[in-house]
Amino acid sequence: MTVSRDPSDGPLAGLTVVDASTLFAGPMAAMHLGDMGATVVKVEHPTRPDPSRGHGAAKNGINLWWKTLGRNKRTMTADLSSAGGRDVFLALAAQADVVIENFRPGTLERWGLGYDELSTHNPGLVLARVSGFGQIGPYRSRPGFGTLAEAMSGFAAMTGEPDGPPTLPPFGLGDGVASLATAYAVMVALHARQVSGRGQVIDLAIVEPILAMLGPQITRWDQLRTVQPRTGNRSTNNAPRNTYRTRDGHWLAVSTSAQSIAERVVRLVGRPELVDEPWFAAGATRAQHADELDEAVGGWIARRDRADVVAGFEEAQAAVAPVYDAADIVADPQFQALGTIHEIDDPELGPMRMQGPLFRLSEHDAVIGFTGRAHGADTDDLLAELGFTDVQVAALRRDGAV
């Protein structure tokens, strides 16, 4: 799906977001808002750009992750710890609706850029403060990354094989969940502004949104003093639930959260008598017989190719999904029908595909206007738009402020 967009077309057109954050949670939140039409200005240090520009794979020396994370963002440089950089940031914030930052708590205040100062220039400003552990408490000054959130939220403790170590995801899961929570919090604060006329501060600790996603583990511990164990791909709530390998070497995931689906699966694999077992009537008791159910389902799947298994499950109206890698995703007809993968013309690397915005709206197209831009590519243009003269810009550059 090849797309382009005039930013004024998006549902968040007219909203201005200053992205002064680095790495993943804050920048990804700004990306989500930019996908929906907000004007996003990415502010980076003049000599120390966002470290995400150097993360992951590169082609011809050009980082690929930044092409996604930096999409729909104009980029400028400013050293916020300098007097000139502070002036630039105040000018930006004065015209913005939202500022997203992830410096350690107290850093903006040390630079004279705390919310008291920013809101003096712009009472309607929403300041989203994204940090590992929040703005208060004994851990507030600790460095915080998604990996630490995945550990401290309980995610790692419940992930992995029963006899194996706690397992961390191979990507920024905690950051990604926090980015969605940040974008949501921004929209809540903007809605509140419509009533009060005032902005406010969002205190988002990366460790909290992923904790909220992990189900009733806190309530379970509170009421039963038990913790969720590591069960690998199995579940304590239902069975069969696992990944199974086909005859032609592919992996498939099967889920039977609904009783009717579980019954269809065992009938499909030739074990209809299991439905009459007393333990089959509930997911929790089926989970106690996971070995028997895995043998039945896994054995049936192992004797067939992936296409035949998927066709059989579809005919039986049972739940199955192939375990995909990126090549499978791009080729899949459902993702193609949804328009999930977008192709954008990148000025450095040419046509480039990436996953698109999170959802579709019936009245607006939320698409990608342009890929991540070079460090500071729009600095001069943005400074001119903010009212800085050529003489002032030259002085800022001479002082290393931009």
C-alpha positions, 0 to 999 in steps of 0.5 A: 500500500503506497500512501502519502498525506498532507498533514492537514488531512489527519484527525489531529491536524492543528495539534502541535507536539514537541518530542523532546524524548529519546529512545522509545516510549516517548518518541513512539508516543509522538509517532502515534500522534503524528500518524494521526495528523499532529504536527510533530517537532523532534528536538535533539541535542546538536551533537548527541542525537537520539540514540535510537538512530543507532539502534538495530539494522542499517542499510548503506550506513543508514539506520532503519529503525529511525525511519519508522520511529522518526516518521512524520516528524520535523527534526531540529537541534537545540541544547536545552541546557544552554541559554540559547537552547532554552530560549528556543525551547521556550519559543517552541513550547509557547506555540505547542499543545503538547511536549513529551520529554523523558529526562530524569526527574528534575532535569527540566527544572534545573534548566529553567524549563519546568512546567511552572516556567513553560505554563507561564508562557503557555497555560494550555500546554500539556507536558507528558513526562515519561520516565522509568519510575515516575516523578516521585518515590525512592526510584525516581532518579534511577535510569529507566528502560523498558527492560527494567519495566518488563522485569519489575512489572511481573512480566518476566517472572511469568514468561518462559518455560517452567524449569527455565529462567525468567524471560525478557522479550527480544524487543521493546515491549515495555516501551511500546505499551508505555507509548500507547499509554502516553498517547492515550494520556495526552488525549485525555489531558487535551480533552480536559483542557477543552473544559478547563482551558488549562493544560497539565502534567502527565506523570507516566512511569514506564513500569506501570502500563505494562503492569496494567496489561498483565491481568489480575496478578496483583488481585490474585496475590492479594486474595490468594497469596499465590503468583502466576507461574511460568508455563511456557506456551501453555496456559493455566486457564485453558487447553489445548493452548500451545504452538505445534509444528507441521509436517512441512516445518512450520509452527502454528498457534492454537488457542481454545479460550472458549469451550465451544472452540475446545470442543471443535478442536478435539473433534477435528483432530479425531478425539471426540470422546474427550468432550465427554470427560468430566474434566473437559467441561472447564478451561482450568481442568482442561489445563490440568490435562494439557499433556494429553491434549497436546499429544492429540492436537500436536500429533494431528498437526505433525502429520499434515502441512500448514496449509491443510491444517489451517484449512481444516481449522477454518472449516471447523471454525476453530482458532489457529494462526501461523507463527509468522516472521516479517516475510510472512506478514508482508505476504499475508492477504489479510494484512494486505486487505487491511493495508497494514504495511505501508510503502513510502518513498524515502529520499535516501533509500527509495521505496520502503515498507513499514507497519502503518498506524494502529487503526483505521477511521471511517472519516480520515486516513491516518497514514505516513507522510514521510519517513524519519528525517536526518538529524536537525534537517528542519532546524533553520526552517523551524527557527525562522517560523518561530521568529528567529532572525538570521543573525540570531540563528547564526549566534545560536549556531556559534554558541553551540545552542543549536 
